[in-house]
Amino acid sequence: MVASRVLVRKVSRMDEMLLANRTAWDKAYQAQQLHAYDEMSAEAATGVTLVASERELLRDILTARPVVVHPQSDNGQDDIALVQAGAREVIGVDYSETVVHAARRRADALGVACRYLIATVPGVPLLDGCADLVYTGKGALIWMPDIDAWAVEMARLVRPGGHLFLHEGHPATELWTWDLDEPRIRPDRSYFGRSFVCDDNSFPANGAVMWQWTLGQTVSAVIRAGLQVRCLEEYAEPFWRMGDIDAAAFRGRLPNTFALLARRPAAP
Ligand SMILES: C[S@@+](CC[C@H](N)C(=O)[O-])C[C@H]1O[C@@H](n2cnc3c(N)ncnc32)[C@H](O)[C@@H]1O
């Protein structure tokens, strides 16, 4: 009796945090989206957001004209780049109504094969095995309070023989300061921390709570979900620079991103 009451209280606290995060994202997008839309359309059309290492790792897969599902698709710039690089269709999924509407408007304006769903991850209303490729990352995992639930959802969406590709901020980056002269370790962070509140000067701010997953926890969750890891790479280049900042931590000595490519075994 006592145990179940404790569980109910814990679950509702988590729901509250997830709802608050969703509101934080939507507010941040509302503040940013409209004036940035034209600029992002132009950038999206160049495909510049799909970086060289991603193109290299995905080359063979994109050559086969995959159907791609992109959980946490943000403003859809990568979706356009994926279509330009060979994807037959990209289905973006994000829980922010504001950003999904903007991504949809841009895709329609450019006439690219991208469509969008407003939905929460996990729990995406798409059929099992609907994707040849699930493409995600660039600030996706830190919004997941349960790494196993995330990995099971990614594996569910991939068809047998298909792939999951994750290009993500390296979990160690949460430790670095963005000082210009030299990188320092933040006294308020631990590589093995569980969660923290988004800095006020970061995005989306608005008190959003983020969760940390070590590289080991992420890779193990993907394996537990039944996927076979084909490649795990670490890079010095961050996927994002707040205000184009040139922090010393970004100059080649420290890991700032990683990429993981995993395959769902083909059906027997
Ligand atoms: C930093 S962006 C991810 C970047 C994006 N993958 C890209 O390639 O540009 C994080 C996105 O995840 C979305 N998000 C966060 N938690 C989510 C959840 N549980 N379900 C769906 N979307 C979520 C946010 O609305 C936001 O658009």
The ligand as a MOL file (V3000), in Angstrom:
LIG
                    3D

  0  0  0     0  0            999 V3000
M  V30 BEGIN CTAB
M  V30 COUNTS 27 29 0 0 0
M  V30 BEGIN ATOM
M  V30 1 C 17.8720 20.0080 -29.6910 0
M  V30 2 S 16.4560 19.5160 -30.5520 0 CHG=1
M  V30 3 C 17.0020 18.0810 -31.4450 0
M  V30 4 C 17.7010 18.4740 -32.7100 0
M  V30 5 C 17.2630 17.7400 -33.9320 0
M  V30 6 N 17.3290 16.3100 -33.7810 0
M  V30 7 C 18.0620 18.1560 -35.1390 0
M  V30 8 O 18.5380 17.3110 -35.8510 0
M  V30 9 O 18.1900 19.3510 -35.3710 0 CHG=-1
M  V30 10 C 15.4840 18.6880 -29.3460 0
M  V30 11 C 14.0650 18.5290 -29.8590 0
M  V30 12 O 13.4620 17.4580 -29.1420 0
M  V30 13 C 12.1180 17.7900 -28.9130 0
M  V30 14 N 11.7380 16.9280 -27.7940 0
M  V30 15 C 12.2760 16.8850 -26.5590 0
M  V30 16 N 11.7450 15.8770 -25.8530 0
M  V30 17 C 10.8330 15.2750 -26.6620 0
M  V30 18 C 9.9630 14.1590 -26.4970 0
M  V30 19 N 9.9230 13.4540 -25.3700 0
M  V30 20 N 9.1740 13.8100 -27.5380 0
M  V30 21 C 9.1970 14.5160 -28.7050 0
M  V30 22 N 10.0100 15.5790 -28.9190 0
M  V30 23 C 10.8170 15.9410 -27.9030 0
M  V30 24 C 12.0950 19.2870 -28.6660 0
M  V30 25 O 10.8620 19.8730 -28.9290 0
M  V30 26 C 13.1950 19.7460 -29.6420 0
M  V30 27 O 12.6280 20.1360 -30.8680 0
M  V30 END ATOM
M  V30 BEGIN BOND
M  V30 1 1 1 2
M  V30 2 1 2 3
M  V30 3 1 2 10
M  V30 4 1 3 4
M  V30 5 1 4 5
M  V30 6 1 5 6
M  V30 7 1 5 7
M  V30 8 2 7 8
M  V30 9 1 7 9
M  V30 10 1 10 11
M  V30 11 1 11 12
M  V30 12 1 11 26
M  V30 13 1 12 13
M  V30 14 1 13 14
M  V30 15 1 13 24
M  V30 16 1 14 15
M  V30 17 1 14 23
M  V30 18 2 15 16
M  V30 19 1 16 17
M  V30 20 1 17 18
M  V30 21 2 17 23
M  V30 22 1 18 19
M  V30 23 2 18 20
M  V30 24 1 20 21
M  V30 25 2 21 22
M  V30 26 1 22 23
M  V30 27 1 24 25
M  V30 28 1 24 26
M  V30 29 1 26 27
M  V30 END BOND
M  V30 END CTAB
M  END
